[in-house]
């Protein structure tokens, strides 16, 4: 018999020498009025004052009482991802500058500053380009270049000799300075003969090149291993959804990546007994369907360890959304460059320290900037970014001598990398409001704790830090950051509501304990519909589906007229309903809250689903949405649905009847909002009036599951009163269950290893 689940709807060693230049007394201060209860070491950066990673006076815990005012509470009993490291990339340009321009003394000093935890900041994760990227000294190269028109499917000409000149020596030195260094490798392009362009610039992978590319990876990993450099992770290609016109790149769709991994790369690594792990995607936050599609197919998923993310599009919270959808698959942040576009040093530091804090709060096991070093002209470049900033700046003086300086990226990384060692676990902490103090906390393998905090506001801010029954006050200047380091055992726990999120643990098929975490901000990204007086939310991971009964029918669009708040001259609103997925409507400008797209159906019509397809412009999906309906096009009332956006957005609502439908954007982005095809659908046998009546009486639907063990259910309440239920498929195949919602029984298909979340808020 099926069982019914009634729930919802649905130590670090400290060195005394300062890494900065001046004292930090004006950047930070503490309240020392109480008797000490153990010490906390503090390191401060204040870009406005020109001080970076400077050791400030230690602070003392206060015992008893309770902190007043803005408080960061830490709970080390709640533990999350295990950290692997912080770092950057020795691009060909970076390695050439450090390895050949600096003399031996300065090179050794630079490497100590980068990789020694005692004398420097202890970087512990390096992502290496496999061949040329947009930062290479002598143009494009791979490890198996051939004359135009010739191929080498057996890789007889494969060689890593190029890297032996200055890349491999630096990586070897880095590993000696930090034996815990993790290395990842990613090609910007395979050899040109493997591509439709017969060139490292442009093109896609040829059908007969999938296996040669897999063999290419195996040869590279083995060749580096022979040099004493183990490659822990690879990705199939850097930024596969972007084909640059001036430097190496490769277009590789999610379907093509799945084919490569499932039938070639994964089996080839296994055949050669190579334990290097594959990270999927290696691109921006804005298309989470790409990496999740690799997880949705069990045959591909078994070869994919996790997802590599970049920062150049979308929002960092995508890491948490995707983690919660597939909680056994870890996240790695593998590229994010700072640069002149950020403005001042203060702005650049804020961007870098913000990445360190926010990406790790959103489950990243690594935080990797881009170039390890660049010159005074932000190069040498190879057809790419002209304004990017390195972790070091290597410059030549008037007498021809070369030296280096540390940039704001160095110090921002150092606030974590020097004090958060590989193997550390992120621990629970709340973060204060936007424009206030942001933070992230860790516990190291030796039990020492580290809290990284940054005042992102414009005013000097005093706040409290609470750890168990101890606390102290501290103040940071605007833009300043501090790392607090201490040891000891936590006594007592903060009130669960103080942390502001709930954690739900499951048991996976392999015995691991994946955890999902939700806070009120993250829940706004779920699709939500209004049923009676409640907002009911739901998540659908890529590969999953929530289906109404019967076969939904697309409504005819012949009588429709459409309009928009703004349209690009070449992308008028009518192209969203012209039946051609190659055309689109777009705003013609970056998205802003209040942008809208409207449909006049010509007459009152019942529908229960809205489909927005932006797959032809993957980064141009709506960043957040509200759906309104009207009978006269003037009176709109409250929204009937809301949520976060995605490339293929499917909004389910209880059957509703209206003539006008307006979709309003609620988010901001530099990308345009585009719609390639918009459809409204109606299910068989549903009427608006029946669904509305059912919704008024059914505030909480029921979830019915079949089978024991594979589907696991957890429930919780958030501090704001939102009720949460999460169903996890711990099995090895798709699981099906029913969701009774607004008087209608929906069928949910949940992929193996995925979760479905359901919420209710008043």
N, C-alpha and C positions, 0 to 999 in steps of 0.2 A: 504494500500500500504506500502511496506517496505520503510523505510527511510534510506538514504545513508549519512554516516558520512564521510565527506572528511577531512582527516587529514594526518596521516602518513600511513606507510605501515601497514600498519598493524593497717625575722628573727630570725635568730638564736642568742641566748644569748651567748656572748663570756665570757670566764673565763680568768682571768689574769694569773693564775698559768700555768706553762708550763707542758706538758705531756712528754717532752723530758728531756735531761740532760744538754745541753749546748746551748749557743746562736747560731743563724743561720747567723751571719753576713757574714761569708765566703762563705755561700752556695747561698745567694741571695742578690741582690742589686737593688736599684731603682733610677730613675731620678727624683729629687725633685726640679728642677730648676724653675718650674713655680709656680704661686700662687695656693694654694690649692682650690679645688672645692668639698669638701667632702672627707671622709676618707675611706680606704679599709683596713680591718684587714687581716693579712697574717700569715699562719702557714706553716712551712717548715720542710721537712725531707731531710737529706743528708746522706745516708748510708755510703758513703766513709769517712765522717767526724764523724760518730757515733752519729749524732743528728737526733732525730725523733720527729715529730709532735710538734715542738717548735714554740712558738709564736715569730715572727719576728717583727721589727718595721713596723708600719702601713705605707701605701703609700697614696699619694694624687692624685686625678684626675687632669688632665690638661684640660682646656677649650680652644676651638678654635684651629685653625690649623688642620693639619692632621698628623697622625703618619707616620713615614718613616721606611722602612725595614719590617722584618717579623712581621705580625700583626695577632692576634687572634681577630676576630670581633664577638660580641655577640648581638643577637637580641631576646629579650624576648617576642616580639610580635608573634614569631613563636614557638608554644608549641607542645610538643609530649607526650610521655607516662607519666602517673602518677606513681611516685615511691612508692614502698611498703617497701623496706628496704634492709639492708646489714647485713650479719651475717655469721654463720657457723652452725655446727651440734653438739649437745650433744650426740655423740655416747655413747654406753655403757661404753667404755673405758674413754672417756672424762668426762662423768658424774661421774664415779667412782673416777677418780683422783681429780676432783674439790670437789665432794660431800663427799668423805670419807678420802682422804689422807690429804687435807688441814684442819688445825684446824679452828674453827669458825671465828676467827679474819681474818685469811688469806683468807678463803673462801669468807667472806663478802667483803673483799677488791677486790678480783678477780672479783666477780660479779658486783661490782660497776664499776670497770675498763671496764668491757665488756658492761654493759647495761645502765648505767647512762649517759645521755647526758651532765649533768652538771659536774660530777666528772670523767667520762670516755669517751668512744667513742660512746655510745648510739646505740649499735647494735639493730636492729629492725626486723630481720627475722631469724628464726631458722627452719631448716629442720631436722626432727626427724626420725631416723630409727624405723620402727615398728618391734621390735624384733632385733635379732642379725644381725650384718653386719660383715665386715672383721675387725672391731675393737670392740671386746667384751671380757670381763674379764674371764668369765667361759665357753667359748665355745658357741655353737649354742643354741638358744632358740626362741620360738614363744610364742604367747598368748594362744595356744591350742595344746600343745605337747601331743602325744599319743605314747604308746609302738609300736614297729615295727609291722606292719601288722594290726593294729587297726585304726579305723576311728572315727570321731565325727561330722557327718554332721549337727547335731542340735546345735553344739558348746556348749554342756552342760558343758564342762570343761574349757571354755574360762575364762581367768583371766589376769588382768594387774598387779598382785601383784609384779612381778619382778620389775616394774618401780617405785613402791611406795618407795623402799628403798632409792634411791638417784637421779633418773631421775626426777620424778614428783616434789620433793621438789625444785630442781634447776629451773625447768621451772616456778614454782609458784613464786619463788623469782625473776626470770628474769622479769616476768609480772608486779610485784610490782615496780621494778626499772624502767621499761619502759612499761607503760600501752598500748602503741601503738604497742607492739610486735605482729608480725604475725607468726603463726606456720603452718608448712607443715609437713606431715607424708608420708613416703614411705617404704614399705616392701622390704627387700632384697630377701626374700623368704616367701611364705605362709607356714603354717604348713606342715611338710613333708608328712603327710597322704593325702594331696590334690594333690600331685605331682606323676608323673610317676616313680620317683626315690624312693618314700617313705622316703625321706630324705630332709632336707633343703639344702643340697648340690646337685647340678645337677638337671636335669629333667625339664619336662614341666607340665603345668596344666592339670589335668585329665578332661575329658569331663564332668564328673558328679560333678566336684568341682567348676564350675563357680558360681553357686548360693551360696554355702557355703562360697566362698571367698568374695562375695559381702556382705553377712551377717557378715562376720568377720570384714570387714571395718566398717560397721554400728555399731557393738558392740564396736569396739575400739573408734570410735568417740564419742559415747554416754558415754563410761566409762571415757574418758578423760574430757568430759564436766562435768560429775558428780564431778570431782576433781577440777573444776574451770578453766580448760585449754581448750579453744576452738580451734579446728583444722580448719583452714581456707581453706587449700588445701590438697589434696592427689594426689598421682600418683599410677597407678595400680601396678607398680613394678620398682625398681631401675634397670637401664641399661638392658632392656629386650632383647637386641641383643647379650648379653655376658653371657655365662654360665660358671662361674669360677669353677675350679676343687678343690679348697681348702677352700672355704667359701660359705656362703649362696648365692644363685642366682636362677633365673628362666628364662628359655627361653620363651618368649612371643612374637609371631610375630605380625605384624600390624593387620593382619586379626583376630588373636585371641584376641588382645586387643580391637578391634572394637566389636567383639562378647561379650566380657565381659562387656564393657561399655554400649553398646546399649541395651542389653537384660537383664542385671543383675545389674551391679553396679549403673548405673544411675537411673533406676527405683526403686531400693532398697533405695537409698538415698531419693528419692522423696516420696516413700511410708512412710518412717519414719520422713518426714518433716525435713530432715537434709539439711542445706544450705551450707555445705562444698562443695567446687568446685573441679572438677577433672582437673588435668593437664596431658596431654598426653605425652608419650615417656619417658622423664627423662633419656636421653642418649645424645650421642655426636652430634656435629655439622655436622658430615659427612653423615648422612642419613636423609635428610629433607623429603624424601617421606614418612617415617613412620608417623610423626605427621600430615602431610598434608593429608594422606589417611583417617585419622580420621575426618578431616574437610570435605572431599569430599563427604562423605555419610551424607545426612541431618539428618537421624535418630540418627547417632552417634554424629554428630557435636553439636546437641542441648544439649548434656550432657557434652561436653568438653569445658572448659573455655579457655584454652590456652596450650602452650607448655613449658615443663621444659627441659632445655638444660644443657649439660655438656661440658667440655673443652678438653677432652682427645683425640679427633680426629676431623679432619676437620678444618674449619676456622670460626672465630666469625662472619664473614659477612653472614654466613648462616642464622643467626637470622634476618637480614634485608631482605634477599631474601625470606624467608618464610613469614615474616611479610607482605611484599609487595604482595605476592601471596594470602594471606588470611588476609587482614589488620584489620579485626575486632577481630582477635584472638591474645591476648597478649603473649609476651615472658617473661619467667622467667629463670634467670641463677641460677641453684640450686646445682651445685657441681663443684668444681675445687680445687684440692689440690696442694699446693706447696710442695717441698721436696728437698732432698739432691742432686737429679739429676740436679737441677738448678745451682749448684755451690756455689758461695759466697753469703753473705747477700745482697750485691748490686744486684746480679742477681735475688735472690728470691724476693726482694722488687720490682724490675722492672717487674717481672712476675705478681705479685699481683696487683700493681697499674695499670699495663696495662690492666688487666682483669676488674678492676673497671671502667676504662675510656672506653675501647673499647666495653665491653658488654652493657653498658648503651647507648653509642652512637648508638649501633645496637639494640635498642628497649627493652632491658631487664628492667623489673620492679623490679628485685631483683638481688643481687650479693651475692652468698653464697659460702664461702670456705668449706672445709671438716671438719676435727676434730676441735672442740673448744679448746681442750687441749690434749697434748700427753706428755709422759715422756721422759727422757733423751735418751732412746733407741727407740724412735719413736713408742711407744706402750702404753698399751698392745695391741698386735695384735691377730687376729683370723684367721690366714691363708692367710692374704692379704699383703698389702703394708708394707714393712719394712723400707722405707726411707721417708715416708710422714711427713710433718711438721704441727703442730697444730698452732692455733692462740696464745695459751699460751703453755709454756713448764713448766711442773710440775716436780720438782726434789727433791731428798732426800739428805740431807747433811750427813757428817760423823757421826754426833750424832743422826741420825735417824729423824731429823726434816724435814718437807716438806715445800717447798715454790714454788713460780711460777715466771716466767719471761715472758715478752712480746716478741713475735717474730716479724719479719718483716711483717707478715700477719696482725697482730694487727694494726700496724701503717698505712699500706696501706688501710685497710678497714676504719680506723679512718679518713683518709683524706676526705672520703665521708660521712660516717655514723654520724660523730659528727656534721656535718654542713648541711647535706641534710636530712630533716626530712620526715617521711612518709606523703604522699600527695603532695610532691614537684613535679613539672613538669620539665622534661628536656626541655631546650630551645636551640635555634639554636646557633651554633658557628662553625667556620671553625677550622680545625686542620692543623698544618703545616706538611711538608713533612716527610716521614719515616726517622728515625734517627734524628729528630728534636724535637720540643715540641708538644706533644699530649695533648688533653684537652677535657673536657666535662663540660657543664654549666647547672645550675638548678635555678629555682625560687621556694622558699618555700611558704607554705600557708600564712605566714605572710608578704609576699612580698620581703623578703630578698633574695639576690642572692648568689650563691656559684659557683666558677669556680675551678675545679681541673685540675692542669697542671703538666706534667712530662717531664723532659728533657731526652729523650731516646737516645740522641746522646753521642758522646765521647768528646765533647768540651763544655766549658762554653758558653752559648747562651743567647744573649740579644734579647728580643722580646717586642712587644707592645700589650697591651690589650685595645681594643676599645669597648665602650658601648655607643651607641647613639652618642652624640656630645662630649663625654669625653673619655680620654685615659691616659695611663701612660706607662712608660717603666719599664721593670724588667729583671733581669738576673738570671739564674739558673745554678748551677754547673752540670757537667755531672752526670746523674743518680739521681739528686735531684728532689723533687716534692714540689709543693706548693698548698695550698687551699686559695683562695681569697674570702672574704666575705664582702658584702656591702649592703646597703639599698638605697632606693630612687626610683624615677620614670625615666624611659628611655625617653630621648628627642632625636628624630630623629632616623632613621634606617640606617644601613649600606647598601651599594650597594648590591643588591641581588646576583650579581656574586661573591662577596667577600666570602659569606658563602659557595658557591661551590656546592649547591644541590638545587633541586626543590622539592616542596611539593605540592601534589594534594589531595584535600579533596573530599569525597563523602558523600552521605547520605544513611545509611543502613536502612533495613526494620524496625528496632526497634527505629529509630530516631537518633541513634548515628551518629557521624561524623568520620568514619575511614579515616586515612591519609596514603598515601604512599609517600616515599621519595626516590629520585634517585640522585646519583652523578656519575661522569664519571667512577670511579673505580668500582662501583656496576654494571654498565651497561656492563662491560667486562665479567660478569658472565652469561649474556644472550646469547642464541644461536644467531649467526649472519651469514648471507650468503652474498656473493658478487653478486650484480646484477648491471651490467653495471659498472659505476664508484662509486657506493654507497655500503655501508655496511648496510644491513637491518637486524634488530634484532627483536627477539620475545621471549616471555616467555610462558611457558606452566605449570601451577601449577599441582601438582599431582591430578589426577581425571579429568583433562582437556585433550583436544586433538585438534591438528591441522591436518586435514586430506586432502590429495589431492583427486581430483575426481576419481571415479572408485575404484577398489580394487587393492592396491599395491601387486605386486607379488615378492616373494623372488627369487632371481637369483640362478640357480643351482651352487653348489660349487665344482662339480666334477673335473673341470679343473683348479681350483685355486691352487696356491702355496703361502705360507705365510712365512714371515721372521720378525725379530725383532731386535732392537738394543741390546737386551740382554734377556736371558731366564733362569729361574730357571731350574736346571737339571730335576726336576720332572714335570715341566710345560712347555713343548716345545710349540712353536708357533702353530703347527698343531692342538693342542687341542682346539683352539679357533674356529675351523670350523669343528669339528668332530661330531657335532650333539648331543653330550652328555652334558647337562647343568651341570652335576656333575664334569666334568673336566674343566681345565682352562689353559690358558697361563698366566704367570706372569713374571715380571722382575727379581724376586729373590732378589731385593734390593729396598730400599726406592726410591720413585719417584724423578726424577730430570728433569728440563727443557731439552728438546732435546731427551728424550726417544721416540722411535717410533715403530709402528707396521705397516707392509706393506703387501698389497695383490696384487698379480699378477693374473689378471682375465684370462690370457691366450690369450685374443684377445680384441680389443677395444669394449667396452660394454656400453650401456646407463643405467644410474641409477639415482634415485632422492632421495634416502634415505639410510642412514647408521644406523644400529642398533648395539649398543654395550651393552651386558647384563652382568652385574657384580653382579647380585642379589645373587649368591651363595657365594660371598665374599663381603658383603655390604660396607665395608670400603675401598675397593681397587679400587674404580673407579678413572678414570683419573681426575686430579685436574684442568685441563684446557686443551683445545685442539685446534689444527689447522688441517685442512684437505687439503691435496695437491693431485693433480692428474698429471699423466704424460703418454705420449704415448710410451716412451722408457725406463723409469725407471732411467733416468739420469737427464733430464731437468724437473724441477718441477714448476717453475714460482711462482706466488703469491698464497696464500691459497684461497680456494673457500668457506671455512666455518671456524668458530672459536667460542669459547665460554667457559663456565665453565662446569665442569663435574657433573655427578650424577650416581646413581647406574644403572639405565636403561636409557641410553643415546640414543636419537633418533635425528639424524641430518638430517634435510630436506634441500634439495638444488634444485634449478631449474634443470631440467633434463640435465645431462652432459654425455659426452662420453669419456671414457679413458680406458686404459689397466691397469694402475697401480694406486693404491690408497694408500696414506700414511697418517696415523694419528699420529700426533706429540704431545706429552705431553708438556704443557707450565707451569705447576705448580710444587711445591715441597711438599713432604710429607714423613714421616717416613714409611708410608704404601707402600706395593708393588702395582704396577699397574697390575691388572688382567683383563682378558676378558674371560668369560665363553663361550659366543657364539657371533660371529660377522656375520651379514648378510647385504647384499645390496639388495635393492628393487627397482623396476621400476613400475611406475603407468601405468594404461591403457591409450593408445592413445597419450602419450607425446613423443616428440622427442627432442633431445638435440639442434638441430639447431633452431627449432621454439622457444624454451624457451630462448635461448641466444638472439635471435632477440627481443623478447618481453622485456627481461631484459634491453636491451640497450635503449629502448624507455620508460620504465616505472620505473622511479626512485622512485615514491611514490605510493604504492597500495592504494586501498580504502577499508574501512570497511563498510559493509552493515548490519544493524541490523533490526530485526522485533520486534514489540511490543513496547509500550511506558512505560517508568518509570523504568523497571527492569534493563535495560542496560544503564549505565551512562558513558559518555565519557569526558575525560579531556586531554588537550594538553599543552605542555610547550617546552621551549628551554633551554638546559643546557648551562653553560658558554662557553663550547668548541664548541658550534654550533650544537651539536647533537639534533635532533628533537625527541620528545617523545610524544606518545599517549598511554593512559591507559584506558581500558574499564573495568568497574566494574559491576558485576552481583549483584544487590541489591535485587533480588528476592529470592524465596524459593525453586527453582528447577533449573535444568540445563538450560542454555540459549544457543541458537545456532545462529551464524551469519556467514557471508561470508567475507573472506579476499581475495581480488584480488591481486595476487602477481606474477610478471614476466609472465604475460599473462595467468595465471592459476587461477581459482577460487577455493580456499581452504575453507573447512568448519571447523569452530572453535566451539567446545563444551566447554562451560565455566561453572564450577560448581557454585552453589549458594554461595555467599559470597566471591568469588574469583575474581582476576583481571587478565587481559591479557595485557601485555605491548608490544609496538611496537616502534622501533627506526629506525632512518635513520641518518647515518653519512657519510660524504664525504670521 
